[in-house]
Amino acid sequence: MSALLKVSSPVRSCPFCGVTSGAPHETQEGCIAALHTEIGRMRDILANLKPAGVRRLAEEPEGNAAAKIRLALD
């Protein structure tokens, strides 16, 4: 029963840069690094998005995280 009472810490946005993380970043460098990571992640997603009605290419990998997001958006 005690295992049911265990609450994990909530994931919150950093109050300084707005990037979601477990805790606020301690320095500007931490925020900048988190922002660079987030920008890279968004670029990867946007690079793999296709307009509606465009069929997937045969050489596109199926296990790709961006492909899973695109399928969810379709």
mmCIF file as gemmi writes it, N, C-alpha and C atoms, coordinates in Angstrom:
data_model
loop_
_atom_site.group_PDB
_atom_site.id
_atom_site.type_symbol
_atom_site.label_atom_id
_atom_site.label_alt_id
_atom_site.label_comp_id
_atom_site.label_asym_id
_atom_site.label_entity_id
_atom_site.label_seq_id
_atom_site.pdbx_PDB_ins_code
_atom_site.Cartn_x
_atom_site.Cartn_y
_atom_site.Cartn_z
_atom_site.occupancy
_atom_site.B_iso_or_equiv
_atom_site.pdbx_formal_charge
_atom_site.auth_seq_id
_atom_site.auth_asym_id
_atom_site.pdbx_PDB_model_num
ATOM 1 N N . MET Axp A 1 ? 0.808 -1.185 0 1 0 ? 1 A 1
ATOM 2 C CA . MET Axp A 1 ? 0 0 0 1 0 ? 1 A 1
ATOM 3 C C . MET Axp A 1 ? 0.86 1.262 0 1 0 ? 1 A 1
ATOM 4 N N . SER Axp A 2 ? 2.024 1.176 0.645 1 0 ? 2 A 1
ATOM 5 C CA . SER Axp A 2 ? 2.894 2.353 0.688 1 0 ? 2 A 1
ATOM 6 C C . SER Axp A 2 ? 3.41 2.721 -0.697 1 0 ? 2 A 1
ATOM 7 N N . ALA Axp A 3 ? 3.494 1.75 -1.592 1 0 ? 3 A 1
ATOM 8 C CA . ALA Axp A 3 ? 3.95 2.041 -2.949 1 0 ? 3 A 1
ATOM 9 C C . ALA Axp A 3 ? 2.944 2.914 -3.685 1 0 ? 3 A 1
ATOM 10 N N . LEU Axp A 4 ? 1.677 2.815 -3.344 1 0 ? 4 A 1
ATOM 11 C CA . LEU Axp A 4 ? 0.667 3.632 -3.995 1 0 ? 4 A 1
ATOM 12 C C . LEU Axp A 4 ? 0.751 5.088 -3.567 1 0 ? 4 A 1
ATOM 13 N N . LEU Axp A 5 ? 1.289 5.339 -2.395 1 0 ? 5 A 1
ATOM 14 C CA . LEU Axp A 5 ? 1.38 6.694 -1.89 1 0 ? 5 A 1
ATOM 15 C C . LEU Axp A 5 ? 2.593 7.441 -2.429 1 0 ? 5 A 1
ATOM 16 N N . LYS Axp A 6 ? 3.496 6.724 -3.068 1 0 ? 6 A 1
ATOM 17 C CA . LYS Axp A 6 ? 4.707 7.323 -3.608 1 0 ? 6 A 1
ATOM 18 C C . LYS Axp A 6 ? 4.35 8.219 -4.796 1 0 ? 6 A 1
ATOM 19 N N . VAL Axp A 7 ? 4.723 9.476 -4.73 1 0 ? 7 A 1
ATOM 20 C CA . VAL Axp A 7 ? 4.424 10.432 -5.792 1 0 ? 7 A 1
ATOM 21 C C . VAL Axp A 7 ? 5.734 10.87 -6.414 1 0 ? 7 A 1
ATOM 22 N N . SER Axp A 8 ? 5.813 10.788 -7.727 1 0 ? 8 A 1
ATOM 23 C CA . SER Axp A 8 ? 7.032 11.223 -8.399 1 0 ? 8 A 1
ATOM 24 C C . SER Axp A 8 ? 7.023 12.746 -8.515 1 0 ? 8 A 1
ATOM 25 N N . SER Axp A 9 ? 8.212 13.309 -8.637 1 0 ? 9 A 1
ATOM 26 C CA . SER Axp A 9 ? 8.291 14.761 -8.74 1 0 ? 9 A 1
ATOM 27 C C . SER Axp A 9 ? 7.738 15.209 -10.099 1 0 ? 9 A 1
ATOM 28 N N . PRO Axp A 10 ? 6.965 16.285 -10.117 1 0 ? 10 A 1
ATOM 29 C CA . PRO Axp A 10 ? 6.38 16.749 -11.366 1 0 ? 10 A 1
ATOM 30 C C . PRO Axp A 10 ? 7.433 17.353 -12.28 1 0 ? 10 A 1
ATOM 31 N N . VAL Axp A 11 ? 7.212 17.238 -13.558 1 0 ? 11 A 1
ATOM 32 C CA . VAL Axp A 11 ? 8.104 17.84 -14.538 1 0 ? 11 A 1
ATOM 33 C C . VAL Axp A 11 ? 7.603 19.261 -14.762 1 0 ? 11 A 1
ATOM 34 N N . ARG Axp A 12 ? 8.466 20.222 -14.551 1 0 ? 12 A 1
ATOM 35 C CA . ARG Axp A 12 ? 8.085 21.631 -14.663 1 0 ? 12 A 1
ATOM 36 C C . ARG Axp A 12 ? 8.969 22.335 -15.672 1 0 ? 12 A 1
ATOM 37 N N . SER Axp A 13 ? 8.485 23.453 -16.142 1 0 ? 13 A 1
ATOM 38 C CA . SER Axp A 13 ? 9.276 24.3 -17.031 1 0 ? 13 A 1
ATOM 39 C C . SER Axp A 13 ? 10.221 25.153 -16.209 1 0 ? 13 A 1
ATOM 40 N N . CYS Axp A 14 ? 11.394 25.371 -16.728 1 0 ? 14 A 1
ATOM 41 C CA . CYS Axp A 14 ? 12.356 26.253 -16.077 1 0 ? 14 A 1
ATOM 42 C C . CYS Axp A 14 ? 11.774 27.668 -16.089 1 0 ? 14 A 1
ATOM 43 N N . PRO Axp A 15 ? 11.741 28.363 -14.962 1 0 ? 15 A 1
ATOM 44 C CA . PRO Axp A 15 ? 11.161 29.71 -14.939 1 0 ? 15 A 1
ATOM 45 C C . PRO Axp A 15 ? 11.99 30.743 -15.705 1 0 ? 15 A 1
ATOM 46 N N . PHE Axp A 16 ? 13.222 30.401 -16.03 1 0 ? 16 A 1
ATOM 47 C CA . PHE Axp A 16 ? 14.095 31.345 -16.713 1 0 ? 16 A 1
ATOM 48 C C . PHE Axp A 16 ? 14.034 31.211 -18.232 1 0 ? 16 A 1
ATOM 49 N N . CYS Axp A 17 ? 14.033 29.962 -18.729 1 0 ? 17 A 1
ATOM 50 C CA . CYS Axp A 17 ? 14.054 29.771 -20.19 1 0 ? 17 A 1
ATOM 51 C C . CYS Axp A 17 ? 12.792 29.109 -20.722 1 0 ? 17 A 1
ATOM 52 N N . GLY Axp A 18 ? 11.988 28.49 -19.862 1 0 ? 18 A 1
ATOM 53 C CA . GLY Axp A 18 ? 10.742 27.874 -20.3 1 0 ? 18 A 1
ATOM 54 C C . GLY Axp A 18 ? 10.87 26.447 -20.8 1 0 ? 18 A 1
ATOM 55 N N . VAL Axp A 19 ? 12.083 25.893 -20.844 1 0 ? 19 A 1
ATOM 56 C CA . VAL Axp A 19 ? 12.283 24.519 -21.302 1 0 ? 19 A 1
ATOM 57 C C . VAL Axp A 19 ? 11.863 23.565 -20.187 1 0 ? 19 A 1
ATOM 58 N N . THR Axp A 20 ? 11.097 22.537 -20.539 1 0 ? 20 A 1
ATOM 59 C CA . THR Axp A 20 ? 10.627 21.567 -19.558 1 0 ? 20 A 1
ATOM 60 C C . THR Axp A 20 ? 11.785 20.724 -19.057 1 0 ? 20 A 1
ATOM 61 N N . SER Axp A 21 ? 11.919 20.678 -17.733 1 0 ? 21 A 1
ATOM 62 C CA . SER Axp A 21 ? 12.962 19.871 -17.103 1 0 ? 21 A 1
ATOM 63 C C . SER Axp A 21 ? 12.522 19.561 -15.685 1 0 ? 21 A 1
ATOM 64 N N . GLY Axp A 22 ? 13.275 18.761 -14.998 1 0 ? 22 A 1
ATOM 65 C CA . GLY Axp A 22 ? 12.929 18.399 -13.634 1 0 ? 22 A 1
ATOM 66 C C . GLY Axp A 22 ? 13.124 19.527 -12.64 1 0 ? 22 A 1
ATOM 67 N N . ALA Axp A 23 ? 14.016 20.444 -12.955 1 0 ? 23 A 1
ATOM 68 C CA . ALA Axp A 23 ? 14.319 21.543 -12.039 1 0 ? 23 A 1
ATOM 69 C C . ALA Axp A 23 ? 14.798 22.741 -12.856 1 0 ? 23 A 1
ATOM 70 N N . PRO Axp A 24 ? 14.747 23.933 -12.274 1 0 ? 24 A 1
ATOM 71 C CA . PRO Axp A 24 ? 15.273 25.107 -12.98 1 0 ? 24 A 1
ATOM 72 C C . PRO Axp A 24 ? 16.77 24.946 -13.251 1 0 ? 24 A 1
ATOM 73 N N . HIS Axp A 25 ? 17.234 25.513 -14.344 1 0 ? 25 A 1
ATOM 74 C CA . HIS Axp A 25 ? 18.658 25.466 -14.651 1 0 ? 25 A 1
ATOM 75 C C . HIS Axp A 25 ? 19.376 26.438 -13.721 1 0 ? 25 A 1
ATOM 76 N N . GLU Axp A 26 ? 20.536 26.052 -13.262 1 0 ? 26 A 1
ATOM 77 C CA . GLU Axp A 26 ? 21.271 26.833 -12.265 1 0 ? 26 A 1
ATOM 78 C C . GLU Axp A 26 ? 21.974 28.05 -12.863 1 0 ? 26 A 1
ATOM 79 N N . THR Axp A 27 ? 22.316 27.992 -14.136 1 0 ? 27 A 1
ATOM 80 C CA . THR Axp A 27 ? 23.08 29.08 -14.753 1 0 ? 27 A 1
ATOM 81 C C . THR Axp A 27 ? 22.505 29.417 -16.117 1 0 ? 27 A 1
ATOM 82 N N . GLN Axp A 28 ? 22.949 30.545 -16.671 1 0 ? 28 A 1
ATOM 83 C CA . GLN Axp A 28 ? 22.573 30.902 -18.041 1 0 ? 28 A 1
ATOM 84 C C . GLN Axp A 28 ? 23.065 29.845 -19.018 1 0 ? 28 A 1
ATOM 85 N N . GLU Axp A 29 ? 24.246 29.313 -18.767 1 0 ? 29 A 1
ATOM 86 C CA . GLU Axp A 29 ? 24.799 28.292 -19.653 1 0 ? 29 A 1
ATOM 87 C C . GLU Axp A 29 ? 23.904 27.057 -19.685 1 0 ? 29 A 1
ATOM 88 N N . GLY Axp A 30 ? 23.331 26.7 -18.523 1 0 ? 30 A 1
ATOM 89 C CA . GLY Axp A 30 ? 22.408 25.565 -18.467 1 0 ? 30 A 1
ATOM 90 C C . GLY Axp A 30 ? 21.161 25.822 -19.29 1 0 ? 30 A 1
ATOM 91 N N . CYS Axp A 31 ? 20.627 27.041 -19.204 1 0 ? 31 A 1
ATOM 92 C CA . CYS Axp A 31 ? 19.448 27.399 -20.001 1 0 ? 31 A 1
ATOM 93 C C . CYS Axp A 31 ? 19.784 27.412 -21.491 1 0 ? 31 A 1
ATOM 94 N N . ILE Axp A 32 ? 20.93 27.965 -21.841 1 0 ? 32 A 1
ATOM 95 C CA . ILE Axp A 32 ? 21.329 28.031 -23.253 1 0 ? 32 A 1
ATOM 96 C C . ILE Axp A 32 ? 21.514 26.626 -23.813 1 0 ? 32 A 1
ATOM 97 N N . ALA Axp A 33 ? 22.149 25.74 -23.057 1 0 ? 33 A 1
ATOM 98 C CA . ALA Axp A 33 ? 22.324 24.357 -23.518 1 0 ? 33 A 1
ATOM 99 C C . ALA Axp A 33 ? 20.976 23.667 -23.696 1 0 ? 33 A 1
ATOM 100 N N . ALA Axp A 34 ? 20.046 23.888 -22.758 1 0 ? 34 A 1
ATOM 101 C CA . ALA Axp A 34 ? 18.715 23.286 -22.87 1 0 ? 34 A 1
ATOM 102 C C . ALA Axp A 34 ? 17.966 23.837 -24.083 1 0 ? 34 A 1
ATOM 103 N N . LEU Axp A 35 ? 18.113 25.128 -24.333 1 0 ? 35 A 1
ATOM 104 C CA . LEU Axp A 35 ? 17.467 25.734 -25.499 1 0 ? 35 A 1
ATOM 105 C C . LEU Axp A 35 ? 18.047 25.197 -26.803 1 0 ? 35 A 1
ATOM 106 N N . HIS Axp A 36 ? 19.366 25.016 -26.856 1 0 ? 36 A 1
ATOM 107 C CA . HIS Axp A 36 ? 19.986 24.438 -28.055 1 0 ? 36 A 1
ATOM 108 C C . HIS Axp A 36 ? 19.47 23.021 -28.308 1 0 ? 36 A 1
ATOM 109 N N . THR Axp A 37 ? 19.345 22.247 -27.244 1 0 ? 37 A 1
ATOM 110 C CA . THR Axp A 37 ? 18.823 20.885 -27.37 1 0 ? 37 A 1
ATOM 111 C C . THR Axp A 37 ? 17.382 20.913 -27.879 1 0 ? 37 A 1
ATOM 112 N N . GLU Axp A 38 ? 16.571 21.803 -27.337 1 0 ? 38 A 1
ATOM 113 C CA . GLU Axp A 38 ? 15.172 21.915 -27.755 1 0 ? 38 A 1
ATOM 114 C C . GLU Axp A 38 ? 15.058 22.379 -29.206 1 0 ? 38 A 1
ATOM 115 N N . ILE Axp A 39 ? 15.899 23.316 -29.615 1 0 ? 39 A 1
ATOM 116 C CA . ILE Axp A 39 ? 15.906 23.781 -31.008 1 0 ? 39 A 1
ATOM 117 C C . ILE Axp A 39 ? 16.273 22.641 -31.934 1 0 ? 39 A 1
ATOM 118 N N . GLY Axp A 40 ? 17.279 21.863 -31.576 1 0 ? 40 A 1
ATOM 119 C CA . GLY Axp A 40 ? 17.677 20.717 -32.401 1 0 ? 40 A 1
ATOM 120 C C . GLY Axp A 40 ? 16.565 19.689 -32.516 1 0 ? 40 A 1
ATOM 121 N N . ARG Axp A 41 ? 15.88 19.426 -31.401 1 0 ? 41 A 1
ATOM 122 C CA . ARG Axp A 41 ? 14.77 18.472 -31.416 1 0 ? 41 A 1
ATOM 123 C C . ARG Axp A 41 ? 13.644 18.96 -32.326 1 0 ? 41 A 1
ATOM 124 N N . MET Axp A 42 ? 13.315 20.237 -32.245 1 0 ? 42 A 1
ATOM 125 C CA . MET Axp A 42 ? 12.252 20.785 -33.089 1 0 ? 42 A 1
ATOM 126 C C . MET Axp A 42 ? 12.652 20.793 -34.561 1 0 ? 42 A 1
ATOM 127 N N . ARG Axp A 43 ? 13.916 21.085 -34.851 1 0 ? 43 A 1
ATOM 128 C CA . ARG Axp A 43 ? 14.385 21.048 -36.25 1 0 ? 43 A 1
ATOM 129 C C . ARG Axp A 43 ? 14.273 19.64 -36.817 1 0 ? 43 A 1
ATOM 130 N N . ASP Axp A 44 ? 14.623 18.632 -36.018 1 0 ? 44 A 1
ATOM 131 C CA . ASP Axp A 44 ? 14.499 17.246 -36.475 1 0 ? 44 A 1
ATOM 132 C C . ASP Axp A 44 ? 13.05 16.901 -36.79 1 0 ? 44 A 1
ATOM 133 N N . ILE Axp A 45 ? 12.144 17.332 -35.945 1 0 ? 45 A 1
ATOM 134 C CA . ILE Axp A 45 ? 10.724 17.058 -36.171 1 0 ? 45 A 1
ATOM 135 C C . ILE Axp A 45 ? 10.245 17.776 -37.429 1 0 ? 45 A 1
ATOM 136 N N . LEU Axp A 46 ? 10.571 19.063 -37.551 1 0 ? 46 A 1
ATOM 137 C CA . LEU Axp A 46 ? 10.108 19.846 -38.703 1 0 ? 46 A 1
ATOM 138 C C . LEU Axp A 46 ? 10.721 19.361 -40.011 1 0 ? 46 A 1
ATOM 139 N N . ALA Axp A 47 ? 11.952 18.875 -39.964 1 0 ? 47 A 1
ATOM 140 C CA . ALA Axp A 47 ? 12.611 18.384 -41.18 1 0 ? 47 A 1
ATOM 141 C C . ALA Axp A 47 ? 11.914 17.143 -41.724 1 0 ? 47 A 1
ATOM 142 N N . ASN Axp A 48 ? 11.233 16.409 -40.862 1 0 ? 48 A 1
ATOM 143 C CA . ASN Axp A 48 ? 10.589 15.178 -41.291 1 0 ? 48 A 1
ATOM 144 C C . ASN Axp A 48 ? 9.091 15.31 -41.528 1 0 ? 48 A 1
ATOM 145 N N . LEU Axp A 49 ? 8.534 16.485 -41.307 1 0 ? 49 A 1
ATOM 146 C CA . LEU Axp A 49 ? 7.11 16.676 -41.562 1 0 ? 49 A 1
ATOM 147 C C . LEU Axp A 49 ? 6.853 16.8 -43.054 1 0 ? 49 A 1
ATOM 148 N N . LYS Axp A 50 ? 5.761 16.269 -43.499 1 0 ? 50 A 1
ATOM 149 C CA . LYS Axp A 50 ? 5.35 16.355 -44.898 1 0 ? 50 A 1
ATOM 150 C C . LYS Axp A 50 ? 3.978 17.015 -44.946 1 0 ? 50 A 1
ATOM 151 N N . PRO Axp A 51 ? 3.705 17.768 -45.997 1 0 ? 51 A 1
ATOM 152 C CA . PRO Axp A 51 ? 2.373 18.358 -46.131 1 0 ? 51 A 1
ATOM 153 C C . PRO Axp A 51 ? 1.298 17.275 -46.211 1 0 ? 51 A 1
ATOM 154 N N . ALA Axp A 52 ? 0.095 17.61 -45.799 1 0 ? 52 A 1
ATOM 155 C CA . ALA Axp A 52 ? -1.018 16.658 -45.853 1 0 ? 52 A 1
ATOM 156 C C . ALA Axp A 52 ? -1.23 16.21 -47.297 1 0 ? 52 A 1
ATOM 157 N N . GLY Axp A 53 ? -1.504 14.951 -47.477 1 0 ? 53 A 1
ATOM 158 C CA . GLY Axp A 53 ? -1.75 14.401 -48.81 1 0 ? 53 A 1
ATOM 159 C C . GLY Axp A 53 ? -0.507 13.888 -49.507 1 0 ? 53 A 1
ATOM 160 N N . VAL Axp A 54 ? 0.674 14.129 -48.97 1 0 ? 54 A 1
ATOM 161 C CA . VAL Axp A 54 ? 1.913 13.638 -49.568 1 0 ? 54 A 1
ATOM 162 C C . VAL Axp A 54 ? 2.209 12.28 -48.963 1 0 ? 54 A 1
ATOM 163 N N . ARG Axp A 55 ? 2.402 11.296 -49.821 1 0 ? 55 A 1
ATOM 164 C CA . ARG Axp A 55 ? 2.694 9.944 -49.334 1 0 ? 55 A 1
ATOM 165 C C . ARG Axp A 55 ? 4.132 9.858 -48.847 1 0 ? 55 A 1
ATOM 166 N N . ARG Axp A 56 ? 4.361 8.933 -47.91 1 0 ? 56 A 1
ATOM 167 C CA . ARG Axp A 56 ? 5.711 8.709 -47.396 1 0 ? 56 A 1
ATOM 168 C C . ARG Axp A 56 ? 6.603 8.116 -48.474 1 0 ? 56 A 1
ATOM 169 N N . LEU Axp A 57 ? 7.882 8.466 -48.396 1 0 ? 57 A 1
ATOM 170 C CA . LEU Axp A 57 ? 8.866 7.907 -49.32 1 0 ? 57 A 1
ATOM 171 C C . LEU Axp A 57 ? 9.25 6.51 -48.874 1 0 ? 57 A 1
ATOM 172 N N . ALA Axp A 58 ? 9.61 5.636 -49.814 1 0 ? 58 A 1
ATOM 173 C CA . ALA Axp A 58 ? 9.942 4.25 -49.506 1 0 ? 58 A 1
ATOM 174 C C . ALA Axp A 58 ? 11.195 4.145 -48.639 1 0 ? 58 A 1
ATOM 175 N N . GLU Axp A 59 ? 12.163 5.063 -48.806 1 0 ? 59 A 1
ATOM 176 C CA . GLU Axp A 59 ? 13.413 4.948 -48.067 1 0 ? 59 A 1
ATOM 177 C C . GLU Axp A 59 ? 13.343 5.523 -46.657 1 0 ? 59 A 1
ATOM 178 N N . GLU Axp A 60 ? 12.222 6.02 -46.255 1 0 ? 60 A 1
ATOM 179 C CA . GLU Axp A 60 ? 12.073 6.603 -44.927 1 0 ? 60 A 1
ATOM 180 C C . GLU Axp A 60 ? 12.027 5.51 -43.856 1 0 ? 60 A 1
ATOM 181 N N . PRO Axp A 61 ? 12.859 5.597 -42.803 1 0 ? 61 A 1
ATOM 182 C CA . PRO Axp A 61 ? 12.852 4.563 -41.764 1 0 ? 61 A 1
ATOM 183 C C . PRO Axp A 61 ? 11.574 4.61 -40.933 1 0 ? 61 A 1
ATOM 184 N N . GLU Axp A 62 ? 11.061 3.437 -40.577 1 0 ? 62 A 1
ATOM 185 C CA . GLU Axp A 62 ? 9.814 3.353 -39.825 1 0 ? 62 A 1
ATOM 186 C C . GLU Axp A 62 ? 10.01 3.596 -38.336 1 0 ? 62 A 1
ATOM 187 N N . GLY Axp A 63 ? 11.182 3.277 -37.773 1 0 ? 63 A 1
ATOM 188 C CA . GLY Axp A 63 ? 11.415 3.41 -36.345 1 0 ? 63 A 1
ATOM 189 C C . GLY Axp A 63 ? 11.777 4.825 -35.925 1 0 ? 63 A 1
ATOM 190 N N . ASN Axp A 64 ? 11.785 5.753 -36.861 1 0 ? 64 A 1
ATOM 191 C CA . ASN Axp A 64 ? 12.164 7.128 -36.619 1 0 ? 64 A 1
ATOM 192 C C . ASN Axp A 64 ? 11.155 7.806 -35.687 1 0 ? 64 A 1
ATOM 193 N N . ALA Axp A 65 ? 11.647 8.54 -34.668 1 0 ? 65 A 1
ATOM 194 C CA . ALA Axp A 65 ? 10.751 9.229 -33.727 1 0 ? 65 A 1
ATOM 195 C C . ALA Axp A 65 ? 9.914 10.275 -34.443 1 0 ? 65 A 1
ATOM 196 N N . ALA Axp A 66 ? 10.511 10.979 -35.4 1 0 ? 66 A 1
ATOM 197 C CA . ALA Axp A 66 ? 9.759 11.99 -36.141 1 0 ? 66 A 1
ATOM 198 C C . ALA Axp A 66 ? 8.68 11.331 -36.997 1 0 ? 66 A 1
ATOM 199 N N . ALA Axp A 67 ? 8.955 10.134 -37.516 1 0 ? 67 A 1
ATOM 200 C CA . ALA Axp A 67 ? 7.942 9.42 -38.3 1 0 ? 67 A 1
ATOM 201 C C . ALA Axp A 67 ? 6.751 9.052 -37.435 1 0 ? 67 A 1
ATOM 202 N N . LYS Axp A 68 ? 6.998 8.675 -36.181 1 0 ? 68 A 1
ATOM 203 C CA . LYS Axp A 68 ? 5.905 8.343 -35.258 1 0 ? 68 A 1
ATOM 204 C C . LYS Axp A 68 ? 5.064 9.582 -34.964 1 0 ? 68 A 1
ATOM 205 N N . ILE Axp A 69 ? 5.731 10.723 -34.783 1 0 ? 69 A 1
ATOM 206 C CA . ILE Axp A 69 ? 4.995 11.962 -34.529 1 0 ? 69 A 1
ATOM 207 C C . ILE Axp A 69 ? 4.173 12.336 -35.75 1 0 ? 69 A 1
ATOM 208 N N . ARG Axp A 70 ? 4.777 12.195 -36.934 1 0 ? 70 A 1
ATOM 209 C CA . ARG Axp A 70 ? 4.072 12.533 -38.174 1 0 ? 70 A 1
ATOM 210 C C . ARG Axp A 70 ? 2.84 11.648 -38.351 1 0 ? 70 A 1
ATOM 211 N N . LEU Axp A 71 ? 2.978 10.347 -38.04 1 0 ? 71 A 1
ATOM 212 C CA . LEU Axp A 71 ? 1.836 9.449 -38.15 1 0 ? 71 A 1
ATOM 213 C C . LEU Axp A 71 ? 0.741 9.85 -37.175 1 0 ? 71 A 1
ATOM 214 N N . ALA Axp A 72 ? 1.135 10.322 -36.001 1 0 ? 72 A 1
ATOM 215 C CA . ALA Axp A 72 ? 0.14 10.758 -35.019 1 0 ? 72 A 1
ATOM 216 C C . ALA Axp A 72 ? -0.557 12.028 -35.512 1 0 ? 72 A 1
ATOM 217 N N . LEU Axp A 73 ? 0.156 12.875 -36.246 1 0 ? 73 A 1
ATOM 218 C CA . LEU Axp A 73 ? -0.434 14.104 -36.756 1 0 ? 73 A 1
ATOM 219 C C . LEU Axp A 73 ? -1.331 13.836 -37.957 1 0 ? 73 A 1
ATOM 220 N N . ASP Axp A 74 ? -1.025 12.776 -38.722 1 0 ? 74 A 1
ATOM 221 C CA . ASP Axp A 74 ? -1.846 12.43 -39.901 1 0 ? 74 A 1
ATOM 222 C C . ASP Axp A 74 ? -3.177 11.95 -39.404 1 0 ? 74 A 1
